[in-house]
Amino acid sequence: MAVITIAVCDEIRKDAQKLYRQLSTLLLDAEILIYRSRQSLLDGLTEGHKICNVVFMGLDGENGKSLETVRAIRLRGNYIPVIMVAENEKFYKEAFEVFAFNYLTKPVESGELEHVLLPILTTCEREGGKALHFHYRTQVYTLQHNSLAYISSSLHNVTFHLTDGKKLSCRARLGDFAGQLSDSNFMRCHQSFCINLEKVNTLKKNSFVIGQTEIPISRAYLKTARKKYKDYLAEQKVCS
């Protein structure tokens, strides 16, 4: 399931295709829909063809008809975030009068896209389940917490071990993700390991077992890790 669904509407075909490629590279698990005309976008949103988390709207250089499309969306009570993409800043003021989320000028850089999308990704996380985001090379990855079994670290490399057996890595330290993993079921049990309590099969004397993998608990974390796991089990029992 896609973490975020993005609509791209720009009647300049090459610009729409370029934006599609940039977004596909930045957000590998995003669902990206291209609308060939303003009317097709308006019809889709009005009739509920697809629920989108954000719209990238190309602005007309001549008369700003795209602004009227956004205004029509707003008049129907839809306040989906719309990011306006224009050749220049001519319609900057008018864009925010129709409650544009942001305003970008062409050519749009990937860094700009990443910056404006981060708060929207955070909102999608709150509404659709917790997720972890990380940047590696030219891509932004989004991993749902429930798809992660555990995270390991070695020599300034962090590896995310997914429940389906796949692995993703990036240059970082395990501590770099502490903020994103706070208030979750992830727990540090070793200098090099952070586990998802939801995925633990067994607690042994000095280790957790997740699937076929045995993950050590270091002496420094032993007391805290064992208590937190037992508290987690007790909480699950109460909930059930």
C-alpha positions as CSV (number, residue, x, y, z in Angstrom):
1,M,0.0,0.0,0.0
2,A,1.4,3.4,-1.0
3,V,2.3,5.7,1.9
4,I,1.3,8.8,-0.1
5,T,-0.8,9.4,-3.2
6,I,0.3,12.3,-5.4
7,A,-1.6,13.9,-8.2
8,V,0.3,15.8,-10.9
9,C,-1.6,18.1,-13.2
10,D,0.4,20.1,-15.7
11,E,-0.9,20.6,-19.3
12,I,2.7,21.1,-20.4
13,R,3.4,17.4,-21.0
14,K,7.2,17.5,-20.7
15,D,7.0,19.3,-17.3
16,A,4.4,16.8,-16.0
17,Q,6.7,13.9,-17.0
18,K,9.8,15.5,-15.5
19,L,8.0,16.0,-12.2
20,Y,6.7,12.5,-12.3
21,R,10.2,11.1,-12.7
22,Q,11.6,13.3,-9.9
23,L,8.8,12.3,-7.5
24,S,9.2,8.6,-8.4
25,T,12.9,8.8,-7.6
26,L,12.4,10.6,-4.3
27,L,9.5,8.5,-3.1
28,L,9.8,4.9,-4.2
29,D,6.6,3.7,-2.6
30,A,4.4,6.7,-3.6
31,E,1.5,6.3,-5.9
32,I,1.7,9.1,-8.5
33,L,-1.3,9.9,-10.8
34,I,-1.0,12.2,-13.8
35,Y,-4.0,14.2,-14.9
36,R,-3.7,15.5,-18.5
37,S,-6.1,18.4,-18.0
38,R,-7.4,20.7,-15.2
39,Q,-10.9,19.4,-15.8
40,S,-9.9,15.7,-15.5
41,L,-8.3,16.6,-12.1
42,L,-11.4,18.5,-11.0
43,D,-13.7,15.7,-12.1
44,G,-11.5,13.1,-10.3
45,L,-11.4,14.9,-7.0
46,T,-15.1,15.9,-7.1
47,E,-16.3,12.4,-7.9
48,G,-14.0,10.7,-5.5
49,H,-12.2,8.7,-8.2
50,K,-9.1,8.7,-6.1
51,I,-8.2,10.1,-2.6
52,C,-5.0,12.1,-3.0
53,N,-2.7,13.4,-0.3
54,V,-1.3,16.3,-2.3
55,V,-1.7,17.9,-5.8
56,F,1.1,19.4,-7.8
57,M,-0.6,21.9,-10.1
58,G,1.1,23.5,-13.1
59,L,0.2,27.2,-13.5
60,D,-0.7,28.7,-16.8
61,G,1.7,31.4,-17.9
62,E,-0.9,33.5,-19.5
63,N,-4.2,33.7,-17.6
64,G,-4.0,31.6,-14.5
65,K,-6.8,29.2,-15.3
66,S,-5.2,26.7,-13.0
67,L,-6.0,29.1,-10.1
68,E,-9.6,28.9,-11.0
69,T,-9.5,25.1,-10.9
70,V,-8.0,25.3,-7.4
71,R,-10.6,27.9,-6.4
72,A,-13.3,25.5,-7.6
73,I,-11.9,22.7,-5.5
74,R,-11.9,24.9,-2.4
75,L,-15.4,26.1,-3.0
76,R,-16.5,22.5,-2.8
77,G,-15.0,22.1,0.6
78,N,-11.8,20.2,-0.4
79,Y,-8.7,21.6,1.2
80,I,-6.2,19.0,0.0
81,P,-2.7,20.5,-0.1
82,V,-2.0,22.0,-3.5
83,I,1.6,22.9,-4.5
84,M,1.6,25.4,-7.4
85,V,4.4,25.0,-10.0
86,A,4.9,28.0,-12.3
87,E,7.4,29.5,-14.8
88,N,7.8,32.6,-12.6
89,E,6.4,34.3,-9.5
90,K,3.6,36.2,-11.4
91,F,0.8,34.4,-9.6
92,Y,2.5,34.0,-6.2
93,K,0.0,36.3,-4.3
94,E,-3.0,34.8,-6.0
95,A,-1.9,31.2,-5.3
96,F,-2.0,31.8,-1.6
97,E,-5.4,33.5,-1.9
98,V,-6.7,30.0,-2.9
99,F,-4.8,28.5,0.1
100,A,-1.9,27.0,-1.9
101,F,0.3,24.8,0.3
102,N,3.5,26.0,-1.5
103,Y,4.6,27.7,-4.6
104,L,7.6,26.5,-6.7
105,T,9.1,27.9,-9.8
106,K,10.4,25.8,-12.7
107,P,12.8,24.2,-13.1
108,V,12.0,22.5,-9.7
109,E,15.0,20.9,-8.0
110,S,14.6,17.6,-6.2
111,G,15.8,19.2,-2.9
112,E,12.9,21.6,-3.1
113,L,10.4,18.8,-3.6
114,E,11.8,16.9,-0.6
115,H,11.6,20.0,1.5
116,V,7.9,20.7,0.7
117,L,6.8,17.1,0.9
118,L,8.2,16.3,4.4
119,P,5.4,17.9,6.4
120,I,2.8,16.2,4.2
121,L,4.6,12.8,4.7
122,T,4.4,13.5,8.4
123,T,0.7,14.0,8.2
124,C,0.2,10.8,6.2
125,E,2.2,9.0,8.9
126,R,-0.1,10.2,11.6
127,E,-3.2,9.3,9.6
128,G,-2.1,6.0,8.1
129,G,0.3,4.5,10.6
130,K,3.8,5.4,11.9
131,A,6.6,5.5,9.4
132,L,10.3,6.2,9.2
133,H,11.9,8.4,6.6
134,F,15.5,8.5,5.5
135,H,17.4,10.0,2.7
136,Y,20.1,8.1,0.7
137,R,21.8,9.4,-2.3
138,T,19.1,10.9,-4.5
139,Q,16.1,9.1,-2.9
140,V,13.9,9.5,0.1
141,Y,12.7,6.2,1.5
142,T,9.5,5.8,3.6
143,L,9.2,2.6,5.7
144,Q,6.1,1.8,7.7
145,H,7.0,0.8,11.2
146,N,5.0,-2.4,10.9
147,S,7.1,-3.5,7.9
148,L,10.3,-3.3,9.9
149,A,11.6,-6.2,12.0
150,Y,14.7,-4.6,13.4
151,I,17.5,-2.2,12.6
152,S,21.2,-2.8,12.8
153,S,24.2,-0.5,12.6
154,S,27.9,-1.1,11.7
155,L,30.7,1.3,10.7
156,H,28.4,4.3,10.2
157,N,26.0,2.2,8.1
158,V,22.4,1.5,9.2
159,T,20.5,-1.4,7.7
160,F,16.8,-1.7,7.9
161,H,15.6,-5.4,8.0
162,L,12.1,-5.7,6.6
163,T,9.6,-8.4,7.6
164,D,9.6,-9.7,4.1
165,G,13.4,-10.4,4.3
166,K,14.5,-7.4,2.3
167,K,17.2,-5.0,3.5
168,L,17.8,-1.3,2.9
169,S,20.9,0.6,4.0
170,C,22.1,4.1,4.3
171,R,25.0,6.1,5.7
172,A,24.0,7.1,9.2
173,R,24.2,6.1,12.9
174,L,21.5,4.3,14.8
175,G,21.0,7.3,17.1
176,D,20.1,9.5,14.1
177,F,16.7,7.8,14.0
178,A,15.9,8.1,17.7
179,G,13.5,10.9,17.2
180,Q,11.5,9.1,14.5
181,L,11.3,6.0,16.7
182,S,10.3,7.6,19.9
183,D,6.8,6.9,21.2
184,S,6.8,3.6,19.2
185,N,7.3,-0.1,19.8
186,F,10.9,0.1,18.8
187,M,13.5,-0.4,21.5
188,R,17.3,-0.1,21.6
189,C,18.7,-3.4,23.0
190,H,22.4,-3.0,21.9
191,Q,24.7,-0.4,20.6
192,S,24.2,-1.9,17.2
193,F,20.6,-3.1,17.3
194,C,17.1,-1.6,17.6
195,I,14.2,-4.1,17.5
196,N,10.5,-3.8,16.8
197,L,8.8,-5.3,19.9
198,E,5.8,-6.3,17.7
199,K,8.0,-8.7,15.8
200,V,9.7,-10.5,18.7
201,N,9.0,-14.2,18.9
202,T,11.0,-15.1,22.0
203,L,13.0,-13.5,24.8
204,K,16.0,-15.5,25.8
205,K,18.4,-14.9,28.6
206,N,20.6,-12.4,26.7
207,S,18.8,-12.0,23.3
208,F,15.6,-11.5,21.4
209,V,14.6,-13.9,18.6
210,I,12.8,-12.4,15.6
211,G,12.0,-14.9,12.9
212,Q,15.2,-16.9,12.4
213,T,17.5,-14.2,13.7
214,E,18.8,-14.0,17.3
215,I,19.6,-10.4,18.3
216,P,21.9,-9.8,21.3
217,I,21.0,-7.7,24.3
218,S,24.1,-6.0,25.7
219,R,24.7,-5.8,29.4
220,A,24.1,-2.0,29.4
221,Y,20.5,-2.5,28.0
222,L,19.6,-5.8,29.6
223,K,17.6,-4.7,32.5
224,T,15.7,-2.0,30.6
225,A,15.1,-4.1,27.6
226,R,13.7,-7.1,29.6
227,K,11.4,-4.8,31.5
228,K,10.1,-3.0,28.5
229,Y,9.4,-6.2,26.7
230,K,7.5,-7.6,29.7
231,D,5.5,-4.3,30.0
232,Y,4.7,-4.5,26.2
233,L,3.4,-8.1,26.6
234,A,1.3,-7.1,29.6
235,E,-0.1,-4.2,27.7
236,Q,-1.0,-6.4,24.7
237,K,-2.7,-8.9,27.1
238,V,-4.9,-6.1,28.6
239,C,-5.8,-4.8,25.1
240,S,-6.8,-8.2,23.9
